[in-house]
Amino acid sequence: MFGIKKRRRERVKAEPFPNVWEEAIVEHVHYWELLNEADRAELRGHVQVLLDEKDFEGAGGLEITDEIRVVIAAQAAVLLLHREHDYFPRLRSIVVYPHAYEAPGQDDRPGEIGEGAQGRLGESWLHGTVVLSWNSVLGGATNPVDAQNVVFHEFAHQLDSELPSSAGAPRLPQRKLYAAWARVMGEAYEELHEDLERHRKTLLRDYAATNAAEFFAVVTEYFFERPNALKRRYPELYALFARYYAQDPAERTPR
């Protein structure tokens, strides 16, 4: 089955990449400017596969267009560059609202819906769905250095949820890597909590201290959008994420 899936994906990647898709990426996904041509070529292929395999659904009166699909897929594909992966295997549908929306309350496990209502910009469910606000998607895509990217954040949750327990530890290529992951993530997480309790200035925004899963998602945003600051403040954490994502954004991001 895996061989069949791989061959199908290679056929999809071999299809011409429409000019209007690339124009949408160039116009809206400013992170594209930081990528070299090899990375752009790889990203195009990932976008083609994501658009082929994932369903996009409009909500709140939003009509899904190719621009919406491509801009979201291009940002999600950044998380896949250079790595072995299976294109967010649990994800089936991406629901997009035109702007912030209200949804049932959610407890501290990403994707599990509880009671109550609150405004949302995005969310990731453990069982196959990502929900996004299109306004927030555009805002995050337009500014590649503010560490506020709802697509990076919610798709990081999808990576995290590939294992049975979604707790800030995504699937790693080797079992022996989990000990180092737990140590470095745990130390940085506790340090953030201590800084907040002592009212010290922090690099990461407060939401990162919600739980381990949110810490992973927020750090992912900083890793790609404020890599130099993350590397200075948390060098071991940066190195951990550079190994996981097989990328070194600090090398391509202006200081």
C-alpha positions as CSV (number, residue, x, y, z in Angstrom):
1,M,0.0,0.0,0.0
2,F,2.8,2.4,0.9
3,G,4.4,1.8,-2.5
4,I,1.1,2.6,-4.3
5,K,0.7,5.7,-2.3
6,K,4.3,6.8,-3.0
7,R,3.9,6.2,-6.8
8,R,0.6,8.2,-6.8
9,R,2.3,11.1,-5.0
10,E,5.2,11.1,-7.4
11,R,2.7,11.3,-10.3
12,V,1.0,14.2,-8.7
13,K,4.3,16.0,-8.2
14,A,5.3,15.5,-11.8
15,E,2.2,17.4,-13.0
16,P,2.9,21.1,-14.0
17,F,2.6,23.6,-11.2
18,P,0.1,26.2,-12.3
19,N,1.4,29.7,-12.7
20,V,-1.6,31.1,-10.7
21,W,-0.7,28.9,-7.8
22,E,2.8,30.2,-7.7
23,E,1.6,33.8,-8.1
24,A,-0.6,33.3,-5.0
25,I,2.3,32.0,-3.0
26,V,4.6,34.9,-4.1
27,E,1.9,37.5,-3.3
28,H,0.8,36.2,0.0
29,V,3.4,33.8,1.5
30,H,6.4,36.0,2.2
31,Y,8.3,33.1,3.8
32,W,8.8,32.0,0.2
33,E,11.4,34.8,-0.3
34,L,13.6,33.1,2.3
35,L,13.7,29.8,0.5
36,N,16.4,28.8,-2.1
37,E,15.3,27.3,-5.4
38,A,15.8,23.7,-4.3
39,D,13.5,24.3,-1.3
40,R,10.9,26.0,-3.5
41,A,10.9,23.1,-5.9
42,E,10.4,20.7,-3.0
43,L,7.7,22.9,-1.5
44,R,5.8,23.0,-4.9
45,G,5.6,19.2,-4.8
46,H,4.3,19.1,-1.3
47,V,1.7,21.6,-2.1
48,Q,0.5,19.5,-5.0
49,V,0.2,16.4,-2.8
50,L,-1.6,18.3,0.0
51,L,-4.1,19.7,-2.4
52,D,-4.7,16.3,-3.9
53,E,-5.2,14.5,-0.6
54,K,-6.8,17.0,1.8
55,D,-10.4,18.4,1.6
56,F,-10.9,22.1,2.0
57,E,-14.3,23.3,3.3
58,G,-15.6,26.8,3.6
59,A,-17.5,27.9,6.7
60,G,-19.2,31.0,7.9
61,G,-20.1,31.9,4.3
62,L,-16.6,31.6,2.9
63,E,-16.3,30.1,-0.6
64,I,-13.1,28.1,-1.0
65,T,-10.9,29.2,-3.9
66,D,-7.6,27.9,-5.2
67,E,-5.9,30.9,-3.7
68,I,-7.1,29.9,-0.2
69,R,-6.1,26.3,-0.7
70,V,-2.6,27.1,-2.1
71,V,-1.7,29.7,0.5
72,I,-2.6,27.4,3.4
73,A,-0.9,24.4,1.8
74,A,2.3,26.3,1.0
75,Q,2.7,27.3,4.7
76,A,1.9,23.8,5.9
77,A,4.4,22.4,3.4
78,V,7.2,24.5,5.1
79,L,7.0,22.1,8.0
80,L,7.7,19.1,5.8
81,L,10.8,20.3,3.9
82,H,13.8,17.9,4.0
83,R,12.0,15.4,6.3
84,E,10.6,11.9,5.9
85,H,6.9,12.2,6.6
86,D,3.5,11.1,5.5
87,Y,1.7,14.4,4.8
88,F,-0.1,14.9,8.1
89,P,-1.6,11.4,7.9
90,R,-4.4,11.9,10.4
91,L,-5.6,15.1,8.7
92,R,-8.5,14.8,6.3
93,S,-10.2,18.2,6.1
94,I,-9.2,21.8,6.5
95,V,-12.2,24.1,7.5
96,V,-11.7,27.8,6.8
97,Y,-13.8,30.6,8.2
98,P,-13.5,34.2,6.7
99,H,-12.4,35.6,10.1
100,A,-12.4,34.8,13.8
101,Y,-15.2,32.4,14.7
102,E,-16.9,31.0,17.8
103,A,-16.5,27.4,18.6
104,P,-17.3,25.1,21.6
105,G,-14.7,25.4,24.3
106,Q,-11.6,23.2,24.3
107,D,-9.7,21.7,27.1
108,D,-5.9,21.6,27.2
109,R,-5.6,18.7,24.9
110,P,-5.5,20.0,21.3
111,G,-8.5,18.8,19.3
112,E,-10.8,17.7,22.1
113,I,-13.9,19.8,22.2
114,G,-15.4,20.7,25.5
115,E,-18.3,23.0,26.5
116,G,-18.6,26.8,26.4
117,A,-17.9,29.2,23.5
118,Q,-15.0,31.4,22.7
119,G,-13.5,33.3,19.8
120,R,-11.0,31.3,17.8
121,L,-8.4,32.0,15.1
122,G,-7.6,28.3,14.5
123,E,-7.7,24.9,16.1
124,S,-6.4,21.4,15.4
125,W,-8.5,18.3,16.2
126,L,-6.9,15.0,17.0
127,H,-9.3,13.2,14.6
128,G,-8.7,14.6,11.2
129,T,-9.5,18.3,11.0
130,V,-7.8,21.7,11.2
131,V,-9.9,24.8,11.4
132,L,-8.5,28.2,10.4
133,S,-9.5,31.9,10.1
134,W,-8.6,33.1,6.6
135,N,-7.9,36.6,7.9
136,S,-5.4,35.1,10.4
137,V,-3.9,32.9,7.7
138,L,-3.2,36.0,5.5
139,G,-1.9,38.0,8.4
140,G,0.6,35.3,9.4
141,A,1.7,34.6,5.8
142,T,2.2,38.3,5.1
143,N,4.6,38.9,8.0
144,P,7.2,36.1,8.2
145,V,9.0,37.4,11.2
146,D,6.4,38.1,13.9
147,A,6.1,34.5,15.2
148,Q,2.4,34.7,14.7
149,N,1.5,32.1,12.1
150,V,-1.7,30.2,12.6
151,V,-0.9,27.6,9.9
152,F,2.5,26.8,11.4
153,H,0.8,26.5,14.8
154,E,-2.1,24.3,14.0
155,F,-0.2,22.0,11.6
156,A,2.5,21.6,14.3
157,H,-0.3,20.2,16.4
158,Q,-1.1,17.8,13.6
159,L,2.6,16.6,13.7
160,D,2.3,16.3,17.5
161,S,-0.8,14.2,17.2
162,E,0.7,11.5,15.0
163,L,1.5,9.7,18.2
164,P,-1.3,8.4,20.4
165,S,-0.7,11.0,23.1
166,S,-0.4,14.6,21.9
167,A,1.9,16.1,24.5
168,G,4.6,18.1,22.8
169,A,6.6,15.1,21.5
170,P,6.1,14.4,17.8
171,R,7.1,11.3,16.0
172,L,10.9,11.2,16.0
173,P,13.0,9.1,13.6
174,Q,14.7,7.1,16.4
175,R,13.5,6.0,19.9
176,K,16.8,7.1,21.5
177,L,16.0,10.7,20.6
178,Y,13.0,10.9,22.9
179,A,15.2,11.2,26.1
180,A,17.0,14.3,24.8
181,W,13.7,15.7,23.5
182,A,12.0,15.3,26.9
183,R,15.0,16.9,28.7
184,V,15.5,19.9,26.5
185,M,11.8,20.6,26.1
186,G,11.1,20.1,29.8
187,E,13.9,22.4,30.9
188,A,12.8,25.2,28.5
189,Y,9.2,24.8,29.4
190,E,10.0,25.0,33.2
191,E,12.2,28.0,32.6
192,L,9.4,29.8,30.8
193,H,7.0,29.1,33.7
194,E,9.6,30.4,36.2
195,D,10.1,33.6,34.1
196,L,6.4,34.2,34.0
197,E,5.9,33.6,37.7
198,R,8.8,36.0,38.5
199,H,7.4,38.6,35.9
200,R,10.6,38.5,33.9
201,K,10.6,39.5,30.2
202,T,10.2,36.4,28.0
203,L,10.8,35.8,24.3
204,L,8.0,33.3,23.9
205,R,4.5,34.6,24.3
206,D,2.6,33.5,27.4
207,Y,0.4,31.0,25.5
208,A,3.4,28.7,25.2
209,A,3.1,28.0,28.9
210,T,-0.4,26.6,28.6
211,N,0.8,23.0,28.2
212,A,3.5,20.9,26.5
213,A,1.5,20.6,23.2
214,E,1.0,24.4,23.0
215,F,4.7,24.9,23.9
216,F,5.7,22.8,20.9
217,A,3.3,24.6,18.5
218,V,4.4,28.1,19.7
219,V,8.1,27.2,19.6
220,T,7.5,26.0,16.0
221,E,6.2,29.5,15.1
222,Y,9.3,31.1,16.6
223,F,11.7,28.6,15.1
224,F,10.5,29.5,11.6
225,E,9.8,33.2,12.1
226,R,12.2,34.4,14.8
227,P,14.9,31.8,14.6
228,N,17.8,34.1,15.5
229,A,16.1,35.2,18.7
230,L,15.1,31.7,19.6
231,K,18.7,30.5,19.0
232,R,20.1,33.2,21.3
233,R,17.6,32.6,24.1
234,Y,17.2,28.8,23.9
235,P,20.3,27.4,22.0
236,E,19.6,23.8,22.9
237,L,15.9,24.1,22.1
238,Y,16.8,25.7,18.7
239,A,19.2,22.8,18.0
240,L,16.6,20.3,18.9
241,F,14.0,21.8,16.5
242,A,16.6,22.2,13.8
243,R,17.3,18.5,14.0
244,Y,13.6,17.6,14.0
245,Y,12.6,19.9,11.2
246,A,15.9,19.2,9.3
247,Q,16.2,23.0,8.6
248,D,18.2,25.9,10.0
249,P,16.1,29.0,9.4
250,A,18.6,31.2,11.3
251,E,21.0,30.7,8.3
252,R,18.5,32.1,5.9
253,T,16.7,34.8,8.0
254,P,18.1,38.3,8.2
255,R,19.2,39.3,11.7
